[in-house]
Amino acid sequence: MHPQPHEFPQPPSLDLSIIIVSFNTKDILIDCLKSIQAHTQALSFEILLIDNHSSDASPQAVKDGFPDVIVMENKENRGFSAACNQGIRISRGRYVVLLNSDTLLIENCFLKIMRFLDGHQEYSILSPAILDANDQPCPMRLWEDRPRDAMLKILGKFHPAREFRKMGRLETKEVEVVGGSCFVIRRTLFATIGLLDENYFLYNEEDDFCRRARSRNKKICYFPETSIKHLLGQSTHQAKIRKRVILETYRSNLYFFSRHYSFTWNLVLRSLYCLTFGAGIVRSLGKKLAGRPWQEAEDSIALKLKLLFLKAPKARFSIKS
């Protein structure tokens, strides 16, 4: 079972809808919006900000400084997928861009992307190249997450450098999956496969969405002829929400495994997680008894116990057209 196809009430009236989900990232969000305004030219676009109940006055700062931005304020943190869907439902662009708030445009990348997609109707999803804060290419997984990848991550043996090597030549090509920091979607795709799966609070949603697209013979493109800068993890590494980020990431992983891996692999991966959490509890106890430096979220014994007994969520599709 998948989310139902989404029908927009009206045809598109703009080239591009840029959807940004924000949570307590006011300063970098402002920089992101400034970069969009400075570099996006020769196309019609709108910016929709969905704020997940920030406490840093982000929405008001955007309203004051960027009156053309459409701001939607949630009364709670609804997670990334649900917030994106709020924006998608009211979007008016032929193309929808899901853009992280900790990104910066460094050129008129959206015009290059739009012209490419207009000339290559076979592609329904696209990502440009992603650069880090030092203007170096970031590794991006361009293939589906497989059980072996999950095992390496659980065991702490996964290294992004391997991912970069596996990407191969940085050239425009069809791929299985692209990352979500700048996720460009053809509007018509939503009518075929529906919106994002709101069971994913954080992470895995783009892999799931790409799989659904490919199951309907829709193609995905990695397009390094243009790029954006990504400052990486500015929302998810905030100290006061770090515990919830860890919890929701694990919950999303369990849901993703249940959707796309076999029962046997789910059993193996869940067992590895439990062993990892158990070992983590022992390490945290040792650090506490020895008086060594303590990280509030990563060393939390209560959080590890909660993770140890967390049940895999069941699908509950509330995504309506």
N, C-alpha and C positions, 0 to 999 in steps of 0.2 A: 504494500500500500504506500502510495506517495501523495504529497500535497496535490490538490485538485488544480487543473489548468485555470489560469487567471485571465479574465477578460476585462480589459479597460473600458470604462464607460464612453470614452471619446478617443478618436484617433490622435496621434501625436501632433503637437503644434510647435515643437522646438527640436533642435538637433540633439541636444544633450541634457540629461538630468544628472547632476552630481549630488550624490547622497552621502552625507557624513554623519556618522554616529559618534557622539562625544560623551565622555564622562570625566569631569574634573581635569580637563586639559586646556584650560582657557588660553594660556600664553601661546602654546604651540598651535592651537586651533586658529587663533588670530593670524599667526604667521602663515598657516596653510591657506586661509581665505585670501590673504594679501597676495600670495603667490598665484592663486587661481585668477584673481582679478588682473594681475600684472601680465600673465602669460597666455590667457585664453582669449583669442581673437579670431575674427573671420568666421564665427559660427554663433548660432543662437543657443543659449543655455540658461539653466536655472540651478540654484544651489539650495538644497534642502538639508537643514540641520535637524537631526533628531537627538535631543539631549536626554540621556538616561538618568535623570534626577541628580544632576551635578549640585555640589554645594559650594562651588567656587565662583558663582555669578556668571558662568559662561554664557547662558542664554541672553542675559541682559547686555553683556559686553558685545555680543554679536548684533543684537538689535540696535544698539547705539552706533556701532561702527560700520555695520553693513546692512542698511535698511532694506536692500533688495533680497537678502537671504530669507527664505521661508523657514521659520523656527517652530519646531514642535517640541513641547516640553512634557516628558513623561513624569508621572507621580511616583514612579519606582523604577529601578533598574531592570528593564525587561530583557536585557541581553542583546547581543549583536544582531542575530537573525530577525528577531521580532521587530527591532527598531528599524532595520533596513526595510522590512516589508511595509512598515508604516509609510516610509518615503516612497517606495516603489508604487504603492497603490495610488498616490496622488501625483505621480510624476507625469511629465508631458513630453519627454524627449524620445526621439527615435532610438537613442541609445541611453542606457542607464549605467552610471559609473558608481560603484561602491568604493569610496575613497576613505582611507584611514585619516583620522585627525592629526596624526603625527607624520604626515607626508608634506613634501614641498615640491611644487612644480618648478622646473628650471628652464623650461622652454614651452613652446606652444604644442605640447604633446597631444592634446585632445584633437586638434585639427589634423595632425598626422594620422592619428588612430581612426578618426571618422572617415577621412579620405581613403584609407586602406580598406576599412570594412565596407564602405560604399562600393569599392571595386572588387571585393572578394566576398560575395554573398554566401559562400560555403561556410564561413566562420560565424559562430553565434556568441562565442565568449573569447575575450582577449585580455592579455596583460602585457604592458610594456616591460622593459628591463627595470630592475629596482637597484638603486644605488644606496650605499650606506652614508653616514654622516661625513665620511672622508672621500666621497665620490668614487668609491670602489664598488664594482658589481657585487650584489648580494646573491648568495646561493638561493635557488628556488627549485622546489621539487616539481618536476614537469611530468611526473608519472604517478599513477595511483599508489596510495599508501597500502603496503602489503603486510601480512603478518610478520615477516622477518623485520621490516622497518619498525613495527610496533615493539617487537621483542628488544631490539637494540636500544630504543628510546627508554623502555622500562628499566633495562639493565644499566643505563647510563653509558652505553657504548656507541651511541649515535653521534657522528661528527659532521657538522655542516660542510666541512671541506670536501668530504666524499661526495656530498650532494652536488657541489659546484663542479667537480670533475665529471660527474655523471651527466651533467647538463649538456656536455659536448660543445660544439661550436655555437657561439652566441649569434645565431642567425634566425631570421623569421622562419618558423616551421610549425607544423601541426604537432600538438602534444596531447597528453591524456588529461593533465590537470595544470592549472596555474594558481598562484598564490592570491590572497585576498586583499593585499594592501591597496591595489588599484585594479579592480575587477570590473571589466567592461562587458556589458551584456546587451545583446540586441533585444529590443522591446518585444519582438514577436516570439521570442523564446518562452516568455512567461505564459503565453497562450498554449504552448505545447507541453511544458513540464511543470508549470506552477511557480510559486514563489519559493523563498528559502524555507527550509524545514526548521520551524521554531522550537523543535526539541533540542536543538543545539544552542545553548546559551552563549558559548564561547569556543571557537576553534572547530575544525572539521567540516564546517558548513560549506566551504568552497569545494572541497574534495567531493562531498556528497552531491552538490549541485552539478559539478562537472560530470560525475558518473551518470546522473539522471539525463543530462544532455546527450552524452555519448550513447546511452541506451536507446535514444530516439534518432540516432545517426546524425547528430549535430556535432560540428567540429570546433576545436579549441585551438587558439593560436598564441604562441609566444612571439612577441613583436619587439625585438631589441633595437629597432630603428629609431626608437625614442625611449626616454626613461624619465623616472621621477625619483626623488630622494625620499628615503624612509628612515625616520629617526629611531624606530624599533622599540616597541614595548613601553611607550610612555604612559599608556593607560594601565596596562596589566601589571606593572611593577610598582604601583603606588602602595606604600606600606600598609595603609589602613584597610585596603581591600584585598591584600595579597592572599589571605586565607580563603576568601571566597573564590578568587581566581583559580587557586589550586583545586578547590573542591569542584567547581563547575567544569574545569578542564577535564578532570577525571570522569565526571558524569557524562560529558560529551563523548569522551573516548569510549566508555562502556556502550553508549548508545550507538556510536559509529560501528564498533565491533559487531554488535548484535544485528545491525543492518546489512553489513557487507562481508562478514567472515562466517565461516562454518561454526557449528556448535562446538566441535573439537578445538578449533583455534580459540574460540571464546573461553573455553575452559582452561586452556594452556595460558592464555594471556592474563586472565583473571587470577590464576594461581601465581603467576610471576609477580603481579601487582601485590598480592597478599604477602608473598615472601619479602618483597621490597619494603612494604610498609612495616612488617614485623621487624626487619633488620633496622629500619629507620627509628623505630621506637627504642630499640636497644641502644643505638648510637646516641639518641637524644638523652636517654637516661644517663648514659656514661658522661656526656658533656655536662649535664646538670650537676651530677655528683662531683665531677672534677672541677667545676667552676669555670669551664672554658667558655669562650664567647658564644652567645646564643642568638639565633635568628628567630624572631617572633613567629613567623609563619612556617618557614622550612623546618624548624626544630620543634614545632608544637606537637606534643604527645597526644593531646586531645584531638587535634585535627587528624593525625595519623590513625587513631582509633576509629574516628568517624569514617575515614576513607576505607579502612579495613572492612567495615561492615556495611558500606554503601551498596544499595541494590541498583542494578542496571535499570534505567528508566524505560518505560514502555512508550511506544509511539502513541501520540495523541494529537492528531492533526486538526488544528483549529484554523487552518489557513483557508479563508473563504475569499471568493472573488468579490 
